[in-house]
C-alpha cells in the first residue's frame, strides 16, 4: 500500500490489484538449446550442429570451436540467425570419438540498446556413432549362456536377412538368414519399414528386451524384393519352447487346442509332447476352441512374458484338420 499505510484498505492511493516483479534489467544472452546436446551418443558422423540462444544475437570472428579426439579441429559454415544458428562442419567426424563444441562468449552479443556479451563460454560434448560390427544372424543369436542373451548385446551390428513377417505397420519385423536353428532375428521399429520377401541390410543396436534378442531402431537398406522365404522348420510343440528357435519361422503339426483362452489373445496347442503358446500379433480370423484339431500352426517364434509364442501372420498360418 501507499501513503505509509499497512494495507490497501486504508491507503488513500492503493496499489492496483495484480502481481508485480522487479525489472531484471538488461541480461546477457545465453545458449538455451543445442543439437546434439551435451552427453548425446551415437551422433551421426555427418551431423550438423544447431545452437539456439535466449535472444537475438550478433556473432563475430571465431565465435565457435569444434574439437574432436580423433579428427581434431573442425571448421564449419554457419547459417541462420539471429537467434538460432546451424553449423555444417567442412569435414565429417570420425566414428566413435568425443567432440567438444565451444561458443566463445566474447564473440557473441545481444542486439538491444546496450549490447551485452555472453558472460561465460558455453561448452558441451557428444560422442559419434561407433563403426558397426558385421555379424550374421547366427552369430548374433547363437549362445551357450543359460540366460539366452546374445553375445552382441550393447553392440552396434550390421546384418542381412530376408523379411519373414511384418506386424503393426512395420514396427515389429522378423528376418531370417536361411532355415534352421539360431537363424531368426527380431527387429523393433526398423526404418524404413520393409516388406515380407525383402532382402535387407540392417544396422542397429542389439538389445535384450524381456529376454528377447532384438535389433533396435535399425537403419534399413533394401537390397532386393520378392525373394522366396526360408523353409519353415517343423518342430514339436515342446521343442518350440527352446532358445535356438527364437525368431525362426516354425511350424507345429497335428496339434490340439488345449487352452482356448490364456488371456491377452493367447491360446495353447499341444502335439502330445507338451504345450506351446500361440499369440495374436498377426491378423487371422480363426477363433480357437477347446479340443479343436489343427493340421498345423506356424509363424515366427516370439518370446515375451516368460513364454515362447508362435505368431501366425494370417489365416494361411493356421490350418484346421
C-alpha positions in Angstrom: 0.0 0.0 0.0 1.0 3.6 -0.5 0.8 6.6 1.9 2.7 4.8 4.7 -0.4 2.7 5.3 -0.2 -1.0 6.1 -2.9 -2.2 3.8 -4.7 -1.1 0.6 -8.0 -0.8 2.6 -6.7 2.3 4.5 -4.5 3.8 1.8 -5.6 7.0 0.0 -3.6 5.7 -3.0 -3.8 1.9 -3.0 -1.7 -0.4 -5.2 -3.7 -1.8 -8.1 -4.5 -5.5 -7.6 -2.1 -7.7 -9.5 1.3 -9.3 -9.5 4.4 -7.3 -9.9 8.1 -8.2 -10.3 11.2 -6.1 -10.3 12.7 -5.2 -13.7 15.6 -7.6 -14.1 17.4 -5.1 -16.3 19.4 -6.0 -19.4 20.6 -9.6 -19.1 23.3 -11.1 -21.3 22.4 -13.8 -23.9 22.8 -17.5 -23.1 22.8 -20.7 -25.1 19.4 -22.4 -24.3 19.5 -25.4 -26.6 21.9 -27.4 -28.7 21.6 -30.3 -31.2 23.4 -32.6 -30.5 23.0 -32.0 -26.8 25.6 -32.4 -24.1 26.2 -36.1 -23.5 24.5 -37.3 -26.6 25.8 -40.6 -28.0 25.5 -42.3 -31.4 25.6 -39.0 -33.2 25.9 -39.4 -37.0 29.4 -38.6 -38.3 27.9 -36.2 -40.8 25.7 -34.4 -38.3 25.1 -30.7 -38.3 25.3 -28.7 -35.1 22.4 -26.4 -34.1 22.8 -23.7 -31.5 19.9 -21.7 -30.1 20.3 -18.5 -28.0 18.0 -17.0 -25.4 17.5 -13.9 -27.6 18.7 -12.4 -30.9 22.5 -12.0 -31.1 25.3 -10.9 -33.4 28.3 -13.2 -33.8 31.7 -12.1 -34.8 35.0 -13.6 -35.7 35.8 -17.1 -34.5 32.7 -17.4 -32.3 32.7 -21.2 -32.1 35.3 -24.0 -31.9 34.8 -27.7 -32.7 37.5 -30.1 -31.5 37.4 -33.9 -31.6 39.6 -36.6 -30.1 40.4 -38.3 -33.4 39.6 -35.9 -36.2 40.9 -32.9 -34.2 39.7 -29.4 -35.1 36.8 -28.7 -37.4 35.9 -25.6 -39.3 32.2 -25.2 -40.3 29.9 -23.0 -42.3 27.4 -21.1 -40.1 24.0 -20.1 -41.3 20.8 -18.9 -39.8 20.5 -16.3 -37.0 19.9 -14.0 -35.3 18.7 -16.5 -32.6 19.2 -20.0 -34.0 22.3 -21.0 -36.0 23.3 -24.1 -37.8 26.9 -25.2 -38.2 27.8 -27.5 -41.1 31.2 -29.0 -40.5 33.5 -28.9 -43.5 34.8 -32.5 -42.8 32.8 -35.3 -41.3 33.6 -36.6 -37.8 35.4 -39.9 -37.2 33.4 -42.8 -35.8 33.3 -43.4 -32.1 35.0 -40.2 -31.0 34.2 -37.5 -28.5 33.7 -34.0 -29.9 33.6 -30.8 -27.9 31.9 -27.6 -29.1 32.6 -24.2 -27.5 30.6 -21.0 -28.1 33.1 -18.2 -27.3 31.4 -15.6 -25.0 33.5 -12.6 -26.1 32.3 -13.1 -29.7 28.5 -13.2 -29.0 26.5 -10.2 -28.0 22.8 -9.4 -27.9 21.3 -6.7 -30.2 19.4 -4.5 -27.8 20.1 -0.8 -26.9 23.0 -1.8 -24.7 24.8 -4.8 -26.2 26.0 -7.4 -23.8 28.3 -10.3 -24.4 27.7 -13.7 -23.0 29.1 -14.0 -19.5 30.8 -17.3 -20.0 31.8 -19.7 -22.8 29.2 -22.4 -23.4 30.9 -25.8 -23.8 29.4 -29.2 -24.4 30.4 -32.6 -25.8 28.9 -35.5 -27.7 30.1 -38.9 -29.0 29.7 -40.1 -32.6 28.3 -43.5 -33.6 30.8 -46.3 -33.5 31.6 -48.5 -36.5 29.1 -51.3 -36.9 30.4 -54.9 -36.5 29.5 -57.2 -39.4 27.7 -60.3 -38.0 25.4 -63.0 -39.3 22.1 -63.6 -37.6 23.5 -66.9 -36.5 26.5 -65.1 -34.9 24.1 -62.7 -33.1 21.7 -65.4 -31.8 24.0 -68.4 -31.0 24.8 -68.6 -27.3 25.6 -71.1 -24.7 24.7 -68.7 -21.9 21.8 -70.1 -19.9 20.1 -66.7 -20.0 19.8 -66.9 -23.7 21.3 -63.4 -24.1 23.1 -62.6 -27.3 26.9 -62.2 -27.1 26.5 -59.0 -29.1 24.3 -57.2 -26.5 25.1 -53.5 -26.4 27.0 -53.6 -29.7 26.2 -51.8 -33.0 25.9 -54.5 -35.7 25.2 -54.8 -39.4 23.5 -57.9 -40.6 21.4 -59.2 -43.5 18.3 -61.3 -43.8 15.0 -61.9 -45.7 11.9 -60.4 -44.1 9.6 -63.2 -43.0 6.9 -61.3 -41.0 5.8 -57.7 -40.6 3.4 -56.6 -37.9 1.9 -53.3 -36.6 2.7 -51.4 -39.9 6.3 -52.3 -39.8 7.0 -51.5 -36.1 7.7 -55.2 -35.5 9.6 -57.3 -38.1 11.2 -60.7 -38.2 14.1 -61.5 -40.6 15.9 -64.8 -41.3 19.2 -65.8 -42.9 18.5 -69.4 -44.1 16.5 -72.1 -42.3 17.1 -73.7 -39.0 18.2 -73.0 -35.5 19.6 -69.6 -34.5 18.9 -68.1 -37.9 16.0 -65.7 -37.0 16.1 -62.1 -35.6 13.5 -59.7 -34.3 13.7 -56.0 -35.4 12.0 -53.3 -33.3 11.0 -50.2 -35.3 13.3 -50.6 -38.2 13.5 -47.6 -40.5 12.2 -47.6 -43.2 9.8 -50.4 -42.6 10.5 -53.3 -45.1 8.0 -55.8 -46.7 7.8 -59.5 -46.5 10.2 -61.0 -49.0 12.7 -58.1 -48.9 16.3 -59.0 -48.6 17.6 -56.2 -46.3 20.8 -55.0 -44.7 20.1 -53.5 -41.3 22.3 -51.7 -38.8 21.4 -51.1 -35.2 22.0 -51.9 -31.5 21.5 -55.4 -30.2 19.4 -55.4 -27.0 17.6 -57.9 -24.8 14.0 -56.8 -24.1 12.4 -59.1 -21.6 14.9 -61.8 -22.7 14.0 -61.4 -26.4 17.1 -60.6 -28.5 16.2 -57.6 -30.7 17.9 -55.2 -33.1 16.5 -51.8 -32.0 15.6 -49.0 -34.4 17.8 -50.3 -37.1 18.6 -48.4 -40.3 17.4 -50.5 -43.2 18.6 -50.8 -46.8 16.5 -53.0 -49.1 18.9 -55.0 -51.3 16.1 -56.8 -53.3 12.4 -57.6 -53.1 10.1 -60.5 -53.8 12.5 -63.2 -52.5 11.3 -66.7 -51.5 11.2 -67.1 -47.8 13.4 -69.6 -45.9 11.9 -73.0 -45.4 9.8 -73.3 -42.3 11.3 -75.5 -39.6 8.9 -78.2 -38.3 9.4 -78.8 -34.6 7.4 -80.4 -31.8 5.4 -78.2 -29.5 7.6 -78.9 -26.5 10.8 -78.2 -28.6 9.3 -74.9 -29.7 9.9 -73.6 -26.2 13.7 -73.7 -26.8 16.1 -70.7 -27.3 17.5 -71.9 -30.6 14.2 -71.4 -32.3 13.7 -67.8 -31.1 12.6 -65.6 -34.1 12.8 -68.5 -36.5 9.8 -69.4 -38.7 8.5 -72.6 -37.1 5.6 -75.0 -37.7 4.0 -77.4 -35.2 1.9 -80.1 -36.8 -1.1 -82.4 -35.8 -1.9 -80.3 -32.7 -4.9 -80.0 -30.4 -6.1 -76.8 -28.8 -5.6 -77.5 -25.1 -6.4 -74.0 -23.8 -8.5 -71.6 -26.0 -8.0 -68.5 -23.8 -4.8 -67.8 -21.9 -5.7 -64.1 -21.8 -4.5 -61.3 -23.9 -5.4 -63.1 -27.1 -3.2 -66.0 -26.4 -4.1 -69.7 -26.6 -2.3 -73.0 -26.4 -1.7 -76.1 -28.6 -0.1 -79.5 -27.9 1.0 -82.3 -30.1 1.3 -84.6 -27.1 4.9 -83.6 -26.2 4.0 -80.5 -24.2 2.2 -77.3 -24.9 3.3 -74.1 -26.7 1.6 -70.7 -26.7 0.0 -69.1 -29.8 -0.4 -65.3 -29.9 -2.5 -62.9 -31.9 0.0 -60.3 -33.1 -0.9 -61.2 -36.7 -4.3 -60.8 -38.5 -6.2 -64.1 -38.7 -9.9 -65.0 -38.5 -9.6 -68.3 -36.7 -11.2 -68.3 -33.2 -9.7 -71.1 -31.1 -12.0 -73.6 -29.4 -11.1 -76.2 -26.9 -10.2 -79.6 -28.4 -10.0 -78.2 -32.0 -7.7 -80.3 -34.0 -5.3 -78.4 -36.3 -3.1 -79.7 -39.1 -0.6 -77.0 -38.3 0.1 -73.6 -36.7 3.1 -71.7 -38.0 4.8 -68.3 -37.8 7.9 -66.6 -36.3 8.6 -67.7 -32.7 8.3 -64.7 -30.3 9.3 -64.5 -26.7 7.6 -62.3 -24.1 6.4 -62.5 -20.5 8.4 -65.7 -19.8 7.0 -67.7 -22.7 7.8 -68.6 -26.3 4.9 -67.8 -28.6 4.1 -68.7 -32.2 2.9 -65.6 -34.1 0.7 -66.6 -37.0 0.9 -63.9 -39.7 -2.5 -64.5 -41.3 -5.1 -67.3 -42.0 -2.6 -69.2 -44.1 -0.6 -69.9 -40.9 -3.4 -71.9 -39.2 -4.9 -75.0 -40.9 -7.9 -76.9 -39.4 -7.7 -80.6 -39.6 
